[in-house]
Amino acid sequence: MIFVVAFLVFVLDRITKVLALIFLSGGGSVKVLPGIFHLTLVFNNGAAFGLLKGRNDFFILISILIVCAILFYIWKYRTRDTALLFAAGLILGGAAGNLFDRIRFANVIDFLDFRVWPVFNVADSCVTAGILLLAWKALGKKCTPSS
């Protein structure tokens, strides 16, 4: 299941980024919901929020380590927890999507612009959703009364 989710995330991320490159390459923003949601092509060579700009080699290494850590976890623990596998698939697919950009373009392609948040992409959204799901699972175990 983890690899199916990761593959689907990666493919969706690639498709949306290619479309962004084709249709947004002229610059400017496309107003989808004026003042709320725009499509804006941004090439980010930093981390989230544009932090640590120009450290592409560092982020390639970190991305590879994250992918390896997820694969090791799945191999070692062989969990059957659907939520954990789904979360790991989201993170793995998103990390692979942004890693592809960093290796191919030396930047991550971002295009989803809500005007109150830095511009991001599908891979970023999936990594965030996967991390939130993992946190929810971890907190759920800690908040469950002992028998």
C-alpha positions in Angstrom: 0.0 0.0 0.0 2.8 2.4 0.9 4.3 2.2 -2.6 1.0 2.7 -4.3 0.3 5.8 -2.3 3.8 7.1 -2.9 3.6 6.4 -6.6 0.3 8.2 -6.9 1.5 11.2 -5.0 4.7 11.3 -7.1 2.7 11.1 -10.4 0.1 13.7 -9.3 2.9 16.0 -8.2 4.8 15.6 -11.5 1.7 16.2 -13.6 0.7 19.4 -11.7 4.2 20.8 -11.8 4.5 20.1 -15.6 1.2 21.9 -16.1 2.4 24.8 -13.9 5.5 25.0 -16.0 3.5 25.0 -19.2 0.7 27.4 -18.3 2.4 29.7 -15.8 5.8 30.2 -17.3 4.9 33.7 -18.6 5.1 35.1 -15.0 2.4 36.7 -13.0 -0.5 34.9 -11.3 -3.7 33.4 -12.4 -6.5 34.4 -10.2 -8.6 31.4 -9.4 -10.4 33.1 -6.4 -9.2 36.7 -6.5 -7.4 37.6 -3.3 -7.8 34.1 -1.9 -6.3 31.6 -4.2 -4.0 32.1 -7.2 -1.7 30.0 -9.3 1.8 31.5 -9.2 4.9 29.8 -10.5 7.8 30.0 -8.0 11.2 28.3 -8.1 12.3 27.6 -4.5 15.9 26.7 -3.9 15.4 26.8 -0.1 13.4 24.9 2.4 9.8 25.6 3.5 9.1 29.3 3.4 12.2 29.9 1.4 14.5 29.3 4.4 18.2 28.4 3.8 18.2 29.5 0.1 20.9 28.1 -2.1 21.5 24.9 0.0 20.3 22.5 -2.7 22.9 19.8 -2.0 22.0 19.8 1.7 18.3 19.4 0.9 19.0 16.6 -1.6 20.9 14.8 1.1 18.2 15.3 3.7 15.5 14.1 1.2 17.5 11.0 0.5 17.9 10.3 4.2 14.2 10.8 4.8 13.3 8.4 2.0 15.8 5.8 3.4 14.5 6.2 6.9 10.9 5.6 5.8 11.9 2.5 3.8 14.0 1.2 6.7 11.1 1.7 9.1 8.7 -0.1 6.9 11.1 -3.0 6.3 12.1 -3.3 10.0 8.7 -3.0 11.7 6.5 -4.5 8.9 3.5 -2.6 10.3 0.1 -3.4 9.0 -1.4 -0.2 10.4 -3.2 1.3 7.4 -3.0 4.9 8.7 0.8 4.6 9.3 1.3 3.0 5.9 -0.8 5.7 4.2 1.1 8.5 6.1 4.4 7.0 5.1 3.3 6.7 1.5 2.2 10.4 1.5 5.6 11.5 3.0 7.6 9.2 0.7 5.8 10.3 -2.5 6.0 14.0 -1.5 9.7 13.7 -0.6 10.4 11.9 -3.9 8.5 14.6 -5.9 10.5 17.5 -4.4 13.8 15.5 -4.6 13.2 15.0 -8.3 12.8 18.8 -8.7 16.0 19.5 -6.7 18.0 17.0 -8.8 16.6 18.0 -12.2 16.1 21.7 -11.8 18.1 22.7 -8.6 14.8 24.2 -7.4 11.5 23.0 -6.2 8.6 24.0 -8.4 5.8 25.7 -6.3 2.5 27.1 -7.7 -0.3 26.9 -5.1 -0.7 30.4 -3.8 -3.2 31.2 -1.0 -1.8 34.7 -0.5 -1.5 34.3 3.3 1.0 31.4 3.1 4.1 30.9 1.1 3.6 29.3 -2.3 3.7 25.5 -2.2 2.9 22.4 -4.3 1.2 19.0 -4.1 4.3 17.2 -2.7 4.5 19.7 0.1 0.8 19.2 0.9 1.2 15.4 1.0 4.3 15.6 3.2 2.4 17.9 5.6 -0.7 15.6 5.6 1.5 12.6 6.2 3.2 14.2 9.2 -0.1 15.4 10.6 -1.5 11.9 10.3 1.6 10.4 12.1 1.3 13.0 14.8 -2.4 12.2 15.2 -1.6 8.5 15.5 1.2 9.2 18.0 -1.0 11.5 20.1 -3.9 9.0 19.9 -1.8 6.3 21.5 -0.6 8.6 24.3 -4.2 9.9 25.0 -5.8 6.4 25.1 -6.5 5.2 28.7 -4.5 2.1 29.7 -6.5 -1.1 30.3 
